[in-house]
Amino acid sequence: MPTTSTQPRTVLERFPAGAPRGSSPAEEYTPAQRAQGTTDARVVMDLGSDQFLVVTDTTE
């Protein structure tokens, strides 16, 4: 049976999933964070809250 592990991560920003078509604020925010040095910033979907989260694996 496969197991999953949860790594500590920091949520940098939350965006509602209902953005207008063709607009993705989370995808626009992530490159700005990478430019500021948060190289592992990425977008994940939180199904429970229906939000896109920009997260990093480092804890702040």
Helices and strands as residue ranges (DSSP letters): E 10-16, H 25-35, E 42-46, E 51-56
